[in-house]
Amino acid sequence: MCGILGVVATSPVNQLLYDGLQVLQHRGQDAAGIATSEGGRFHMHKGSGLVRDVFRTRNMRSLTGQWGIGHCRYPTAGSAYNPAEAQPFYVNSPFGLMLAHNGNLTNSDQLKQDMFLQDLRHMNTNSDSEILLNVLAHELQAASTQYQVDAETIFKAVSGVYRRVRGAYAVVVMIAGYGLLAFRDPYGIRPLVVGKNDTPDGTEYLVASESVAIDTLGFKVLRDVAPGEAVLIDLRGNFLSRQCADHTMHAPCMFEFVYLARPDSLMDGISVYETRAKMGEFLADKIRLTLPHLKIDAVMPIPDSSRPAAMELARRLDLQYREGFVKNRYIGRTFIMPGHATRRKSVRQKLNAIAQEFRGKNVLLVDDSIVRGTTSREIINMAREAGANKVYFASASPPVRFANVYGIDMPSRSELIAAFRNDEEICREIGADELIYQDIDALRAAVRAVNPAVTQFETSCFDGNYVTGDISAAYLKHMEDRRDAPVDDQDGDDGYGGDSSGGQLDLNLVSSE
């Protein structure tokens, strides 16, 4: 999971890209980068850390031009500690390409081997995003005649990418001298939304991971990029699109609606906020049916993503809704922090209990999900320390029992508290007096209730069914072994490509037109 952004505007885009990345910061806190273009020259700055820390005034002044892309990184594949893997990535052949990617490729090892042995291309990092960039570059070169680029050539190259690349990916690409390319995997696992803004100087276009970036930047949502579709916006503001994949299935990632996306986002015609409220309704119905004996004095959310579900649950059960925890807004999201020790320590820094809301009460705490159990255990301990009599815990999503291979940091079942435990064992492990999970069918129904047109979802972390059909037990074992290996033994490349360490990169490129 990362945040990506692409803009073709009629005025300088550096501030627009910076503001957009700030809005998408929840999708990745590890690194950030912006690339712009002016007069055939690319300008790029990227580095480790939050958006606000990576960019200074001097960096922003150097990011000139009226079109560009941005990225905030959440590490899944590759090394979490290598600043060389900050995006965007760049190659100069053919035409000059800048790429930012959200997702995870499931055949990256094979592609990397093909790059070296067949396509004769070199990768400077262990990032699958750089592999994807080189696959696109190779397909563009193969599709072009006399090194001329046009829409037909670009769409043909994207079709070649779809034939070779497996997994989940939403991508924005700058093609020097031509314009902005965006495309989404044939299953639509990772989200991608297009917006437009009509100005006196022409129409501006923006492509982003979530609609919230489009709204807050003053654009109007046009539509979602369809699974297997490529969108092309040239520097004259012409908007073209084509279905480039042979076979498609619309199966968006369910975890986007459970946790990853902002509640004010609209993706695939589905309101994230409404979906989470519906999750609360279904969870309330299960509690009424299976645990009618519970004496609950107050329902409390674990801020922030579970708040809509908790409010609707309390309303449906006619229970008192209370805010029992105060969140420190300057601490990052614990789920996407690398390392168990870091996550555990940050829970206490991030949340603090309001003692008077807990003292002598039976409380039902509602969270969006339980992944590793670290956060849940610490929060329950905090509630007891604040004086709670009984602590019941409800998850708005089902048990996370399987590895996620499509861009969410759940590659090893050994890290998942529910992987080899039943509900009773999980309840004891996190220290709750009662544990209630959402049912998988109820979760699907909650999302379908908001947009009945979307009937399939990527739910592999809950049910072990991988929609791409290429995930074997051997692949999952390989991912676990790689995850569990010491950092020094992993395949990360310590070389720094371009300006990966955070300095300024200025690329003088000849226009391809």
Secondary structure, 3 states (H helix, E strand, C coil): CCEEEEEECCCCCHHHHHHHHHHCHHHCCCEEEEEEEECCEEEEEEEECCHHHHCCHHHHHHCCCCEEEEEEECCCCCCCCCHHHCCCEEECCCCCEEEEEEEEECCHHHHHHHHHHHHCCCCCCCCHHHHHHHHHHHHHHHHCECCECCHHHHHHHHHHHHHHCCEEEEEEEEECCCEEEEEECCCCCCCCEEEEEEECCEEEEEEECCHHHHHHCCCEEEEECCCCEEEEEECCCCEEEEECCCCCCCCCEHHHHHHHCCCCCEECCEEHHHHHHHHHHHHHHHHHHHCCCCCCCEEEECCCCCHHHHHHHHHHHCCCECCCEEECCCCCCHHHCCCHHHHHHHHHHHEEECHHHHCCCEEEEEECCCCCCHHHHHHHHHHHHCCCCEEEEEECCCCCCCCECCCCCECCHHHCCCCCCCHHHHHHHHCCCEEEECCHHHHHHHHHHHCCCCCCCECHHHHCCCCCCCCCHHHHHHHHHHHHCCHHHCCCCCCCCCCCCCCEEEEECCCCC
